[in-house]
Amino acid sequence: MADTYAKVVNAPPVRPLAARLGLPRPPQLERGAGPLGALQAGIVLGAAPEGSLKGALSAALERCLPRTPVREGGQGEAAGALIFDASGIAEPGALGCLQEFFSPRVRALAPSGRVIVAALAPERCADLRARAAQRALEGFTRALGKELGRRGVTVNLLRVEEGAEQALDSTLAFLLSGRSAYVSGQVITLQPPAGTPEQVDPDRPLAGRRALVTGAARGIGAAIAQTLARQGAAVTGIDVPAAAQTLRATMGLISGRAITLDITAQDAPRKIIEALAEGVDVVVHNAGVTRDRTLAKMDAERFSSVIEINAVAVEEINAALLEADALRAGGRIVCLSSIAGIAGNAGQTNYATSKACVIGIVQALAPVLAERGGATINAVAPGFIETQMTAAMPFAIREAGRRMSSLLQGGLPEDVAETVGWLADPRSSAINGSVIRVCGQSFLGA
Ligand SMILES: NC(=O)c1ccc[n+]([C@@H]2O[C@H](COP(=O)([O-])OP(=O)(O)OC[C@H]3O[C@@H](n4cnc5c(N)ncnc54)[C@H](O)[C@@H]3O)[C@@H](O)[C@H]2O)c1
């Protein structure tokens, strides 16, 4: 559904009035897989004294964005991205260097620009003061995201554990592109990957790989299937028999294979394994439903059917994949959770339970998969995304969902799909057991 409000307040004749009235004006986000226009102004790379990540960041930038100028200093000059290595902040008293670096530079940051704060994982810091200071960076990045969101700028915290310094490429490339337009206020942790991250064609990192997407007929699932296909994967899409025609049309666009199947059917895991006789590299559990009612009015069928589709089926398909050894070495599982599974939402006890369960599945399986040829499992938690699911919401709730975020608007299916594509990338082996919100820094549960 079109965001009419955003169009009206940004229309040239209305803009000045909207500004005078202090109405929120959603910025136009720069999307797409090509180079981010904002980066024409270059990247400014700074560091706290004794920072240990600057060298790795600079080398990764050279590999990912060889044509983008990276400079130090750059005070008062226009910039497309500010990257700050905060790993050297070893005590709370040294946090002032954040203000020193950012205050003189944020104003000149381009619209749809990027801020990345690189840090250590606090729980890995032996020194108590360093641990506290590194934890403080989360507050800083989230607050800065709320300040800069109205310009379409995203702010994310990138924690790099010892041994993960060589695994920055896919994440930096994602954060510094239009693919991450709706990802802000996130804490992303890179763990030491099993083995050296694979070298792949950055434009087609999934070439020669097979992917499975459930709920692929429409909405976010269709966008995920298209993104994975653009990245080079041969995609199999699954959806319910009632959506067979739409599924065939969606898969036809990407020369993919369509399988009509209700994932809650008793024999669904077996049928999926049979269809994946040659194994699978990427599995995306996207199929999901909402059946909202406050708990006092919720009957058993409404409650449990949502849990069955959104969580039980995911768990059973994963178990079958592992038992049949169908997930290839270095495989990727990505599950669709929701910010409702993190923050809870009135009228959605069933949905929130199921989406929190998805996070539980991810956290429980991550160490198991790491042992199996460096495979990973992660969750993507969308906020308000413009799909048929959200178009069905009452007007006031829909408007609140759109505006209650730093970026002042809903996301698009492609925003979620691109995040899935980043996690599915063979070079993203350092991210395992994470929950990444694609929510424009929604104020719900943040
Ligand atoms: N749209 C949002 O704002 C939003 C926010 C948070 C999370 N999500 C999650 O993202 C995912 C996709 O959401 P969407 O908005 O594209 O929804 P959608 O309703 O547009 O699409 C969901 C698809 O899943 C399919 N599906 C449902 N039950 C199935 C079953 N039993 N077996 C096979 N396929 C089944 C549907 O037929 C449909 O094609 C869901 O898991 C949803 O919970 C969406």
The ligand as an SDF file (V2000), in Angstrom:
LIG
                    3D

 44 48  0  0  0  0  0  0  0  0999 V2000
    4.9650   -7.5510    6.6090 N   0  0  0  0  0  0  0  0  0  0  0  0
    5.5050   -7.2320    7.7580 C   0  0  0  0  0  0  0  0  0  0  0  0
    5.4500   -6.0620    8.1800 O   0  0  0  0  0  0  0  0  0  0  0  0
    6.2100   -8.2630    8.5930 C   0  0  0  0  0  0  0  0  0  0  0  0
    6.7490   -7.8370    9.8120 C   0  0  0  0  0  0  0  0  0  0  0  0
    7.4220   -8.7670   10.5960 C   0  0  0  0  0  0  0  0  0  0  0  0
    7.5660  -10.0640   10.1630 C   0  0  0  0  0  0  0  0  0  0  0  0
    7.0340  -10.4630    8.9800 N   0  0  0  0  0  0  0  0  0  0  0  0
    7.2150  -11.8710    8.6060 C   0  0  0  0  0  0  0  0  0  0  0  0
    7.7300  -11.9630    7.2970 O   0  0  0  0  0  0  0  0  0  0  0  0
    7.2290  -13.1300    6.6590 C   0  0  0  0  0  0  0  0  0  0  0  0
    6.5660  -12.7700    5.3420 C   0  0  0  0  0  0  0  0  0  0  0  0
    5.5340  -11.8320    5.5990 O   0  0  0  0  0  0  0  0  0  0  0  0
    4.6670  -11.1060    4.4570 P   0  0  0  0  0  0  0  0  0  0  0  0
    4.2940   -9.7920    4.9870 O   0  0  0  0  0  0  0  0  0  0  0  0
    5.3630  -11.2100    3.1500 O   0  0  0  0  0  0  0  0  0  0  0  0
    3.3580  -12.0290    4.4930 O   0  0  0  0  0  0  0  0  0  0  0  0
    2.3580  -12.4620    3.3400 P   0  0  0  0  0  0  0  0  0  0  0  0
    1.1230  -12.8850    4.0140 O   0  0  0  0  0  0  0  0  0  0  0  0
    2.2930  -11.3940    2.2770 O   0  0  0  0  0  0  0  0  0  0  0  0
    3.1230  -13.7300    2.7150 O   0  0  0  0  0  0  0  0  0  0  0  0
    3.2970  -14.9210    3.4480 C   0  0  0  0  0  0  0  0  0  0  0  0
    3.3550  -16.0890    2.4840 C   0  0  0  0  0  0  0  0  0  0  0  0
    3.4930  -17.2920    3.2740 O   0  0  0  0  0  0  0  0  0  0  0  0
    2.6010  -18.2480    2.7230 C   0  0  0  0  0  0  0  0  0  0  0  0
    2.1920  -19.2320    3.7180 N   0  0  0  0  0  0  0  0  0  0  0  0
    1.4010  -19.0220    4.7920 C   0  0  0  0  0  0  0  0  0  0  0  0
    1.1840  -20.1870    5.4420 N   0  0  0  0  0  0  0  0  0  0  0  0
    1.8610  -21.1380    4.7670 C   0  0  0  0  0  0  0  0  0  0  0  0
    1.9950  -22.5420    4.9320 C   0  0  0  0  0  0  0  0  0  0  0  0
    1.3850  -23.1890    5.9340 N   0  0  0  0  0  0  0  0  0  0  0  0
    2.7570  -23.2280    4.0580 N   0  0  0  0  0  0  0  0  0  0  0  0
    3.3690  -22.5870    3.0160 C   0  0  0  0  0  0  0  0  0  0  0  0
    3.2570  -21.2650    2.8070 N   0  0  0  0  0  0  0  0  0  0  0  0
    2.5040  -20.5400    3.6680 C   0  0  0  0  0  0  0  0  0  0  0  0
    1.4020  -17.4150    2.2380 C   0  0  0  0  0  0  0  0  0  0  0  0
    0.5920  -18.1250    1.3190 O   0  0  0  0  0  0  0  0  0  0  0  0
    2.0940  -16.2050    1.6480 C   0  0  0  0  0  0  0  0  0  0  0  0
    2.4060  -16.3860    0.2820 O   0  0  0  0  0  0  0  0  0  0  0  0
    6.2790  -13.7920    7.6580 C   0  0  0  0  0  0  0  0  0  0  0  0
    6.9740  -14.7860    8.3640 O   0  0  0  0  0  0  0  0  0  0  0  0
    5.9200  -12.6470    8.5680 C   0  0  0  0  0  0  0  0  0  0  0  0
    5.5280  -13.0860    9.8370 O   0  0  0  0  0  0  0  0  0  0  0  0
    6.3430   -9.5880    8.1940 C   0  0  0  0  0  0  0  0  0  0  0  0
  1  2  1  0
  2  3  2  0
  2  4  1  0
  4  5  1  0
  4 44  2  0
  5  6  2  0
  6  7  1  0
  7  8  2  0
  8  9  1  0
  8 44  1  0
  9 10  1  0
  9 42  1  0
 10 11  1  0
 11 12  1  0
 11 40  1  0
 12 13  1  0
 13 14  1  0
 14 15  2  0
 14 16  1  0
 14 17  1  0
 17 18  1  0
 18 19  2  0
 18 20  1  0
 18 21  1  0
 21 22  1  0
 22 23  1  0
 23 24  1  0
 23 38  1  0
 24 25  1  0
 25 26  1  0
 25 36  1  0
 26 27  1  0
 26 35  1  0
 27 28  2  0
 28 29  1  0
 29 30  1  0
 29 35  2  0
 30 31  1  0
 30 32  2  0
 32 33  1  0
 33 34  2  0
 34 35  1  0
 36 37  1  0
 36 38  1  0
 38 39  1  0
 40 41  1  0
 40 42  1  0
 42 43  1  0
M  CHG  2   8   1  16  -1
M  END
$$$$
